Amino acid sequence: MNKNNQEMNEREIALNILLKVLEQGTFSHIAIREVLSSYPRLEKRQRAFITNLCQGVLEHKIELDYIIDSISKIKVNKMKPVIRNILRLSVYQMKYMDSVPDSAICNEAVKLANKRGFSSLRGFVNGVLRNVLRNIETIPYPVDSIQALVVQYSIPQWIIELWHKSYSIEVIKQICEGIQASKTITIRTNTEHITPTDLQASLQKQGYDVNIHPYLSYAFYLSGIDQIEHIPEFQSGDFYIQDVSSMLVSEVASPKEHMTCVDVCAAPGGKSLHIASMMHGTGKVYARDLTESKIRLIDENISRSTASNIGSQQWDARELDHTMIGHADLVIADLPCSGLGIIGKKADLRYNSSPDGIQSLVALQREILSVVHSYVKTGGSLIYSTCTINPSENIEQVQWFLEKFPEYKLVDLRPHLPEVLWKDVVDEGMLQLLPGVHQCDGFFIAKMDKVDI
């Protein structure tokens, strides 16, 4: 196979992934995994190229469409799905990838259009891309500050406007830059298996880049990997893939030995396993979620961890479990949310979310909180968290909860957080983390104790 045919195949695989994500609504991580698994002979370099190309298009889609619309008489939303995604792939390579000459990008796009049955549109594809090549550095971007952020960072306008209600344009720009920054995997050491020092040394010996996270001594940035599931330490449960923002939930929960904990929306199980580890094999963690597929995911992670004080349960968090009322020392309510804090890692979330969808999520969060709060015994704690940047799902939700259930009081988070985050704690008991501002995903955490009234 010559080099051009090899690149052609890689681009066609990338096109198949984008069609699944942008035209059929498949989650990007699922589409990438499913499509790449169909090509087991791909080399590490090829898998990396395809993944980076797809993720890059998703992260820059609004900007790419803006560029194409500035050149083409036929607008992106009027084009055939195959054609618009071929153009997106090609313009992304022109603007952000230096590995292939621009002329080759145009030629490969034309070949791909022909191969996919659009030979009559070869001239159109070629003409648009040649015009983009000539003008890409001079296309004017919007002057309006909000519109400029929308195009430059490919964040839908309604999200930028939502954030602008709480943050300045300067802070929003920091958030957007954090979202678009290069993605590094964060891992948590399973300290029941191995010390952080030994884990770091073992991974470094295998050639991986392993750097300690500034917030937590047992958390590391891990890079230089291809397929993480092939790393022996992953297979043996010595570490767990988890963002440090999620680890901070367990730090804030601060479980003691022999406690009973219910994680009501636990999948994939990171917080549950972390809490089980912090209780050193004592007590019990009930890791619950709604569907069989989520329970299988939790079970896989429990099995790797070898933790004995945790078990999964398929349970709808909206349904009251009478046997658990007043029984839990800790309830972890990391609830379904809009995910606006993690769109840097799941770029398609920004295109699948909507204001109406958020309102539905707010209602769902309240429905769940109205049930699971009853599991907390007097003197116990409820931890509420989301992976979003949206006051109606976060601080306003906590304010609603405290008003509705006055037996709960906010607890000061600062004793359980790294000192660098103390200044960000609101009303003592709430923390909003922002990508680009903090060294982690966008995340919200609140801790409330149940007291006698």
C-alpha positions as CSV (number, residue, x, y, z in Angstrom):
1,M,0.0,0.0,0.0
2,N,1.5,3.3,-1.0
3,K,1.5,6.4,1.3
4,N,-1.4,8.2,-0.5
5,N,-3.7,5.1,-0.4
6,Q,-2.8,4.7,3.3
7,E,-3.8,8.3,4.1
8,M,-6.9,7.9,2.0
9,N,-8.0,4.9,4.1
10,E,-7.4,6.8,7.3
11,R,-9.5,9.7,6.1
12,E,-12.3,7.4,5.1
13,I,-12.3,5.8,8.5
14,A,-12.4,9.3,10.0
15,L,-15.3,10.2,7.7
16,N,-17.3,7.2,8.9
17,I,-16.8,8.2,12.5
18,L,-17.9,11.8,11.9
19,L,-21.0,10.7,10.0
20,K,-21.9,8.6,13.1
21,V,-21.4,11.4,15.5
22,L,-22.6,14.5,13.6
23,E,-25.3,13.0,11.4
24,Q,-26.6,10.1,13.5
25,G,-26.0,11.4,17.0
26,T,-23.7,8.7,18.3
27,F,-21.5,9.8,21.2
28,S,-18.0,10.4,19.9
29,H,-16.1,8.1,22.3
30,I,-18.5,5.3,21.3
31,A,-18.2,6.0,17.6
32,I,-14.4,6.2,17.7
33,R,-14.1,2.9,19.7
34,E,-16.6,1.0,17.5
35,V,-15.2,2.1,14.2
36,L,-11.5,1.6,15.1
37,S,-12.3,-1.8,16.5
38,S,-13.4,-2.8,13.0
39,Y,-9.8,-2.2,11.8
40,P,-7.6,-4.2,14.2
41,R,-4.6,-4.1,11.9
42,L,-4.2,-0.3,12.2
43,E,-0.9,0.8,13.6
44,K,-0.6,3.0,16.6
45,R,0.3,6.0,14.4
46,Q,-2.8,5.4,12.3
47,R,-5.2,5.1,15.2
48,A,-3.7,8.3,16.7
49,F,-4.1,10.2,13.4
50,I,-7.7,9.1,12.9
51,T,-8.6,9.9,16.6
52,N,-6.9,13.3,16.5
53,L,-8.5,14.1,13.2
54,C,-12.0,13.3,14.4
55,Q,-11.6,15.0,17.8
56,G,-10.1,18.0,16.1
57,V,-13.1,18.4,13.7
58,L,-15.5,18.0,16.6
59,E,-13.7,20.6,18.7
60,H,-13.5,23.1,15.9
61,K,-16.8,22.4,14.0
62,I,-18.4,25.8,14.3
63,E,-15.1,27.5,13.2
64,L,-14.7,25.1,10.3
65,D,-18.3,25.6,9.2
66,Y,-17.8,29.4,9.4
67,I,-14.7,29.2,7.1
68,I,-16.5,27.0,4.6
69,D,-19.6,29.2,4.6
70,S,-17.4,32.2,4.0
71,I,-16.2,30.6,0.8
72,S,-19.0,28.4,-0.5
73,K,-22.2,29.6,-2.2
74,I,-23.9,26.5,-0.9
75,K,-23.9,26.7,2.9
76,V,-22.8,23.8,5.1
77,N,-26.3,23.0,6.4
78,K,-27.6,22.6,2.8
79,M,-24.8,20.2,1.7
80,K,-25.0,16.4,1.5
81,P,-23.8,15.0,4.8
82,V,-20.9,13.2,3.2
83,I,-19.7,16.3,1.4
84,R,-19.9,18.6,4.4
85,N,-17.9,16.2,6.5
86,I,-15.3,15.7,3.8
87,L,-14.9,19.5,3.7
88,R,-14.7,19.7,7.5
89,L,-12.0,17.0,7.6
90,S,-10.1,18.8,4.9
91,V,-10.3,22.3,6.3
92,Y,-9.3,21.1,9.7
93,Q,-6.2,19.5,8.3
94,M,-5.3,22.7,6.4
95,K,-5.7,24.9,9.5
96,Y,-4.5,22.7,12.3
97,M,-2.4,19.8,10.9
98,D,1.0,20.2,9.2
99,S,1.7,16.6,8.4
100,V,0.2,16.6,4.9
101,P,0.7,19.2,2.1
102,D,-2.4,21.3,1.4
103,S,-2.5,20.1,-2.3
104,A,-2.6,16.5,-1.1
105,I,-5.5,17.3,1.2
106,C,-7.5,18.7,-1.7
107,N,-6.6,15.7,-3.9
108,E,-7.5,13.2,-1.2
109,A,-10.9,15.0,-0.6
110,V,-11.8,14.8,-4.2
111,K,-10.9,11.1,-4.4
112,L,-12.9,10.4,-1.2
113,A,-16.0,12.2,-2.7
114,N,-15.7,10.1,-5.8
115,K,-15.3,6.9,-3.8
116,R,-18.4,7.6,-1.8
117,G,-20.6,8.0,-4.9
118,F,-20.4,11.8,-5.4
119,S,-18.4,12.0,-8.6
120,S,-20.6,14.8,-9.8
121,L,-19.5,17.0,-6.8
122,R,-15.7,16.5,-7.3
123,G,-15.4,19.9,-8.9
124,F,-17.4,21.5,-6.1
125,V,-15.2,19.9,-3.4
126,N,-12.1,20.9,-5.3
127,G,-13.2,24.4,-5.9
128,V,-14.3,25.1,-2.3
129,L,-11.0,23.7,-0.9
130,R,-8.8,25.6,-3.3
131,N,-10.6,28.8,-2.4
132,V,-10.2,28.1,1.3
133,L,-6.5,27.5,0.7
134,R,-6.1,30.9,-0.9
135,N,-8.2,32.8,1.7
136,I,-8.0,30.9,5.0
137,E,-5.5,33.4,6.6
138,T,-7.6,36.5,5.6
139,I,-11.2,35.4,6.4
140,P,-12.5,38.0,8.9
141,Y,-13.9,36.6,12.1
142,P,-16.7,38.4,14.0
143,V,-15.9,41.6,15.9
144,D,-18.6,41.2,18.5
145,S,-16.9,39.6,21.6
146,I,-19.5,36.9,22.1
147,Q,-19.7,36.0,18.4
148,A,-15.9,36.0,18.3
149,L,-15.7,33.4,21.1
150,V,-18.4,31.3,19.4
151,V,-16.4,31.0,16.2
152,Q,-12.8,31.0,17.6
153,Y,-13.5,28.3,20.2
154,S,-16.5,26.5,18.5
155,I,-18.8,26.9,21.5
156,P,-22.5,27.4,20.7
157,Q,-23.7,30.9,21.3
158,W,-26.3,30.0,23.9
159,I,-23.6,28.4,26.1
160,I,-21.3,31.5,25.8
161,E,-24.4,33.7,26.7
162,L,-25.2,31.4,29.6
163,W,-21.7,31.7,31.0
164,H,-21.7,35.5,30.4
165,K,-24.4,35.8,33.0
166,S,-21.9,34.7,35.7
167,Y,-18.5,35.5,34.2
168,S,-16.6,38.2,32.4
169,I,-15.6,37.8,28.8
170,E,-12.0,37.5,30.0
171,V,-12.9,34.5,32.3
172,I,-15.0,32.9,29.6
173,K,-12.0,33.2,27.2
174,Q,-9.9,31.3,29.9
175,I,-12.6,28.7,30.1
176,C,-12.7,28.3,26.3
177,E,-8.9,28.1,26.1
178,G,-8.9,25.4,28.8
179,I,-11.5,23.4,26.9
180,Q,-9.4,23.5,23.7
181,A,-6.1,22.8,25.4
182,S,-4.4,19.5,24.7
183,K,-6.0,16.7,26.6
184,T,-4.0,14.7,29.1
185,I,-5.3,11.6,30.9
186,T,-5.4,11.9,34.7
187,I,-5.2,8.8,36.8
188,R,-5.8,8.0,40.5
189,T,-3.4,5.7,42.3
190,N,-5.2,2.7,44.0
191,T,-3.3,3.2,47.2
192,E,-4.7,-0.1,48.5
193,H,-2.5,-1.8,45.8
194,I,0.5,0.4,45.4
195,T,2.1,3.7,46.6
196,P,2.0,6.7,44.3
197,T,5.8,6.7,44.1
198,D,6.0,3.1,43.0
199,L,3.3,3.5,40.5
200,Q,5.0,6.6,38.9
201,A,8.3,4.7,38.8
202,S,6.8,1.7,37.2
203,L,5.0,3.6,34.5
204,Q,8.0,5.8,33.7
205,K,10.1,2.6,33.3
206,Q,7.7,1.6,30.5
207,G,8.3,4.9,28.7
208,Y,5.2,6.9,29.7
209,D,5.2,10.5,30.8
210,V,3.9,10.5,34.4
211,N,3.7,13.9,36.3
212,I,2.2,14.5,39.7
213,H,-1.0,16.6,39.8
214,P,-0.6,19.9,41.8
215,Y,-3.8,19.3,43.7
216,L,-3.4,15.7,45.0
217,S,-0.3,13.6,45.7
218,Y,-1.8,10.4,44.4
219,A,-3.1,11.8,41.1
220,F,-0.9,11.9,38.0
221,Y,-1.0,13.2,34.5
222,L,-0.4,10.3,32.1
223,S,0.6,10.8,28.5
224,G,2.5,9.0,25.7
225,I,0.1,6.1,25.7
226,D,-1.7,4.3,22.9
227,Q,-4.2,1.8,24.4
228,I,-4.4,2.3,28.1
229,E,-6.2,-1.0,28.7
230,H,-2.9,-2.8,27.7
231,I,-0.9,-1.3,30.5
232,P,-0.3,-4.0,33.1
233,E,-0.9,-1.6,36.0
234,F,-4.3,-0.7,34.6
235,Q,-5.2,-4.4,34.1
236,S,-4.3,-5.2,37.7
237,G,-6.2,-2.2,39.2
238,D,-3.2,-0.3,40.4
239,F,-4.7,2.9,38.9
240,Y,-8.0,4.2,37.8
241,I,-8.7,6.8,35.0
242,Q,-10.3,9.7,36.8
243,D,-10.1,13.5,36.6
244,V,-8.9,15.2,39.7
245,S,-12.2,17.2,40.0
246,S,-14.0,13.8,40.5
247,M,-11.3,12.8,43.1
248,L,-12.1,15.9,45.0
249,V,-15.6,14.7,45.6
250,S,-14.3,11.8,47.7
251,E,-11.9,14.2,49.4
252,V,-14.8,16.4,50.4
253,A,-16.9,13.4,51.5
254,S,-14.0,12.5,53.8
255,P,-15.3,9.0,54.6
256,K,-14.3,7.2,57.8
257,E,-13.8,3.5,58.3
258,H,-16.9,1.4,58.7
259,M,-19.2,4.0,57.2
260,T,-22.1,3.1,54.9
261,C,-22.1,5.0,51.6
262,V,-24.7,5.1,48.8
263,D,-23.5,6.5,45.4
264,V,-26.9,6.9,43.7
265,C,-25.6,7.6,40.1
266,A,-22.3,5.8,40.3
267,A,-21.2,4.7,36.8
268,P,-18.5,4.2,35.8
269,G,-17.7,3.9,39.6
270,G,-14.7,6.1,40.1
271,K,-16.0,7.9,43.2
272,S,-17.4,4.8,44.7
273,L,-14.1,2.9,44.4
274,H,-12.2,5.9,45.7
275,I,-14.4,6.0,48.8
276,A,-14.1,2.3,49.3
277,S,-10.3,2.7,49.1
278,M,-10.4,5.5,51.7
279,M,-12.3,3.2,54.1
280,H,-9.5,0.6,53.7
281,G,-11.8,-2.4,53.1
282,T,-14.2,-1.6,55.9
283,G,-17.8,-0.4,55.8
284,K,-19.9,-0.7,52.6
285,V,-20.3,1.3,49.4
286,Y,-23.5,0.7,47.4
287,A,-22.7,1.8,43.8
288,R,-26.0,2.2,42.0
289,D,-27.1,3.2,38.6
290,L,-30.0,2.9,36.2
291,T,-29.2,0.4,33.5
292,E,-27.6,-3.0,33.0
293,S,-24.9,-1.5,30.8
294,K,-23.8,1.0,33.5
295,I,-23.8,-1.8,36.1
296,R,-21.6,-3.9,33.9
297,L,-19.2,-1.0,33.7
298,I,-19.1,-0.5,37.4
299,D,-18.6,-4.3,37.9
300,E,-15.7,-4.3,35.5
301,N,-14.0,-1.6,37.5
302,I,-14.8,-3.2,40.8
303,S,-13.3,-6.5,39.6
304,R,-10.0,-4.8,38.5
305,S,-9.8,-2.9,41.8
306,T,-10.3,-6.1,43.9
307,A,-12.1,-4.0,46.5
308,S,-14.2,-6.1,48.9
309,N,-16.3,-3.4,50.6
310,I,-18.2,-2.3,47.5
311,G,-21.1,-3.8,45.5
312,S,-23.2,-2.6,42.5
313,Q,-26.9,-2.4,42.4
314,Q,-29.2,-1.6,39.5
315,W,-31.6,1.0,40.9
316,D,-33.5,4.0,39.6
317,A,-32.5,6.9,41.8
318,R,-35.9,8.4,41.4
319,E,-37.5,5.4,43.2
320,L,-37.4,5.4,47.0
321,D,-35.5,2.5,48.6
322,H,-37.4,2.1,51.9
323,T,-34.7,-0.2,53.3
324,M,-32.1,2.6,53.0
325,I,-34.0,5.4,54.8
326,G,-31.8,6.9,57.5
327,H,-29.2,4.3,57.0
328,A,-26.3,6.0,55.1
329,D,-23.5,8.0,56.6
330,L,-22.7,9.3,53.1
331,V,-24.8,9.8,50.0
332,I,-23.0,10.8,46.9
333,A,-25.3,12.5,44.4
334,D,-23.2,13.1,41.3
335,L,-26.3,13.6,39.1
336,P,-27.0,13.6,35.4
337,C,-26.2,17.1,34.1
338,S,-25.5,19.1,30.9
339,G,-21.8,18.2,31.1
340,L,-20.7,21.7,30.1
341,G,-17.6,21.3,32.3
342,I,-16.3,18.4,30.3
343,I,-16.9,19.4,26.7
344,G,-13.2,19.6,26.2
345,K,-13.0,15.8,26.6
346,K,-16.4,15.1,25.0
347,A,-16.7,17.7,22.3
348,D,-20.0,16.5,20.9
349,L,-21.7,17.4,24.2
350,R,-21.7,21.0,23.2
351,Y,-23.8,20.2,20.1
352,N,-26.2,17.8,21.8
353,S,-27.1,20.1,24.8
354,S,-29.8,22.7,24.7
355,P,-31.5,25.2,27.0
356,D,-34.6,23.1,27.0
357,G,-32.6,20.0,27.8
358,I,-31.0,21.8,30.8
359,Q,-34.4,22.6,32.2
360,S,-35.4,19.0,32.0
361,L,-32.1,18.0,33.8
362,V,-32.8,20.6,36.6
363,A,-36.2,18.9,37.1
364,L,-34.6,15.5,37.1
365,Q,-31.9,16.5,39.6
366,R,-34.6,17.9,42.0
367,E,-36.6,14.7,41.6
368,I,-33.6,12.6,42.6
369,L,-32.5,14.8,45.4
370,S,-36.0,14.8,46.9
371,V,-35.7,11.0,47.2
372,V,-32.1,10.2,48.1
373,H,-31.7,12.9,50.8
374,S,-33.9,10.6,53.0
375,Y,-31.1,7.9,53.0
376,V,-28.8,10.1,55.1
377,K,-28.9,9.5,58.9
378,T,-28.7,12.4,61.3
379,G,-25.1,13.5,61.4
380,G,-24.4,12.1,58.0
381,S,-23.6,14.0,54.8
382,L,-25.0,14.5,51.3
383,I,-22.5,15.4,48.6
384,Y,-24.0,17.0,45.5
385,S,-21.9,17.3,42.4
386,T,-22.1,17.8,38.7
387,C,-19.7,18.1,35.8
388,T,-21.2,21.3,34.5
389,I,-20.7,25.1,34.5
390,N,-24.3,26.3,35.0
391,P,-25.7,28.0,38.1
392,S,-29.2,26.6,37.6
393,E,-27.8,23.0,37.9
394,N,-25.3,24.0,40.6
395,I,-25.5,26.8,43.2
396,E,-29.2,27.5,42.5
397,Q,-29.9,23.8,42.9
398,V,-28.2,23.7,46.3
399,Q,-30.1,26.9,47.4
400,W,-33.4,25.2,46.4
401,F,-32.5,22.0,48.3
402,L,-31.5,23.9,51.5
403,E,-34.8,25.8,51.4
404,K,-36.8,22.7,50.8
405,F,-35.0,20.5,53.3
406,P,-34.0,22.8,56.3
407,E,-32.5,19.9,58.2
408,Y,-29.5,20.2,55.9
409,K,-26.7,22.7,56.4
410,L,-23.7,23.5,54.2
411,V,-20.3,22.3,55.5
412,D,-17.1,24.1,55.0
413,L,-15.2,22.4,52.2
414,R,-11.8,24.1,52.8
415,P,-10.4,21.6,55.3
416,H,-10.8,18.9,52.7
417,L,-9.3,20.8,49.7
418,P,-5.9,21.8,48.6
419,E,-5.1,25.3,49.9
420,V,-4.9,26.7,46.3
421,L,-8.7,26.1,46.0
422,W,-9.8,27.7,49.2
423,K,-10.4,31.1,47.6
424,D,-12.9,29.5,45.2
425,V,-15.2,28.1,47.9
426,V,-18.6,29.9,47.9
427,D,-20.7,30.2,51.1
428,E,-18.2,27.8,52.7
429,G,-19.9,24.7,51.3
430,M,-19.8,25.0,47.5
431,L,-17.0,24.9,44.9
432,Q,-17.2,25.7,41.2
433,L,-14.2,24.5,39.2
434,L,-13.6,25.9,35.7
435,P,-11.4,24.5,32.9
436,G,-8.7,26.9,32.0
437,V,-9.0,28.6,35.4
438,H,-8.4,25.5,37.5
439,Q,-6.2,22.5,36.5
440,C,-9.1,20.1,36.1
441,D,-12.4,19.7,34.4
442,G,-15.3,22.0,35.0
443,F,-17.0,20.6,38.1
444,F,-19.3,21.6,41.0
445,I,-19.2,20.2,44.5
446,A,-21.3,20.9,47.6
447,K,-21.4,19.2,51.0
448,M,-24.4,19.3,53.3
449,D,-24.7,17.7,56.7
450,K,-28.0,16.5,58.1
451,V,-28.6,18.0,61.6
452,D,-31.2,17.9,64.3
453,I,-33.7,20.8,64.0
